[in-house]
Amino acid sequence: MIAYVTVGADDIARAKRFYSAFLPALGYALEEGPEGLSYALPAQAGSSAALPEFYVKPPFDGRPASAGNGTMIAFQARSQKQVRDLHAAALAAGGVDEGPPGFRDAYGPRFYVGYLRDPQGNKIALFSNDPNEPGRDG
């Protein structure tokens, strides 16, 4: 099980504007600290924190943050409409389009996804795979 994911950011304010445009709608709460941003899902009663948590921080080595080539983080939305809405909100908050929301032939008939880059260049996917929604061929 993945416990947390961290991406580097040189401009925490820009990163906060970007990630806060869609993560709260997916249930993540923001906690800011001197070392950066922490987004966490609410814990269920009687259990520890829901995983994975998502952190945005300046690199510990003090060098500039960089995006990993071939690295992508995917967040699951509740519906195709939410994918479209959150993709648009993230673009308005400083993201860069890497592929508009829609179906992709390479994936299953219900896999609906939009791709973005955050202000630092990290690749983000917002997707829905709801079997109750129309598929690519429906």
N, C-alpha and C positions, 0 to 999 in steps of 0.2 A: 504494500500500500504506500502511496506517495504521501508524505507528511506535509511537505511544503515545497513551493517553487519560489525562487528569487530571481528577479531580473534587475540588472543594473540601470541606474539613471543618473545623469549628470545634473539635470534640472528637475528637482523633486516637485516644484510647483507645477511645471508643465505635465509631469507624469501624473500628479494628483488630478489635474483637470481631465486628462484623458481617461484614466481608470475609473474615476468617480462618475464618469458619464454613463457607465454601463454596469459596473460590478454591484452597486447597491440594488439595482433592479433584479439581479440574480441572487440576492440574499446575503451578499457580503457586507459586513460592517467595517468601517475604516477606523483604525487606531493610528494616530500619528505619534512619533517619538523622535528623539534627537537623531536616531540612526535611520529614519526613513518612514515608509508607509507599510502598515500591516493590514491586510484585508482578510477577514475570517468569517466563516459561516457560523451561525448560531449553534451552540452545543445543545444536544437533546437532554432533557431532564435525566439526571442520574448518570450522565456520561461525560467524558472529556470533550474537548473541542472537536467539531466536525472537521474532517480533513478533505482535501488539502488546504492549507492556508497559502496565501499569496503575498509575497513581500516585494517592495520596490525600494531599493537602497543604493546609495553610492557604493562603488566597489571598495572593499576593505583595503586593497593595496594602494589606494589613492590615485591610481591611473584612470584614464577616461573609460567610461562604460562603453561596451560594444555589443552588438547583437550577434548571436551565434548563427553561423551559416548552417542552415538545415534545421535550426531549432524553431519550434512553434509551440505555443500554449493554446489549448482549446478550452473554451467555456461553453457549457451546455445551457441553452435557452429553453424556455417552456414551449415555444411555438415558432413557426416560420415568421409570423408577424413580429414577434419579439426579436428575432434575429435581424429583421429589416430595421426595426425601430432602434435597436441598440447599435447596429452598424452605423446608422445615420447619426446617432448621438455621439458616437466615438469619433466620427469624421469631423463633426462640428467642434469637437473638443481638442482638435489638433492631430488626429490620426490621419494616416495616408491609406487610401484604398489599395488593396492587393488582390481584389477580386470581389465583385459585388455579390450580394446575397442571391443564391439560386441553387439549383441542383447541379451536380457534377456527374458526368457520365462514368467516371472512374469509380464512383462510390455507389452504395445501395440506392434503390429507387426512392427512399424516403429521406435520405441524408441531404439536408438543406443547410448551406453554409455560406458565410461571408468572411472574407479575410481582410486584415488590416495590419498596418505597422504602427506601433506607438511612436511618440516623439523621439525616442532613442533608436528606433529601427527594429525593435523586437517584433516578431511576427505573432499575431493573435488571430485565432479563429473563433467565431461565434456560430454555433450550430444547433440544429434541432433534428431529431430523428423520430418524431412522434408517429406511431403507427395509426393514429386516429385522424391524421391530416392527409390531404391528397398527396400522392407521390408524383414523381417525375413524369410518369406516363398516365396520370389520372387527372 
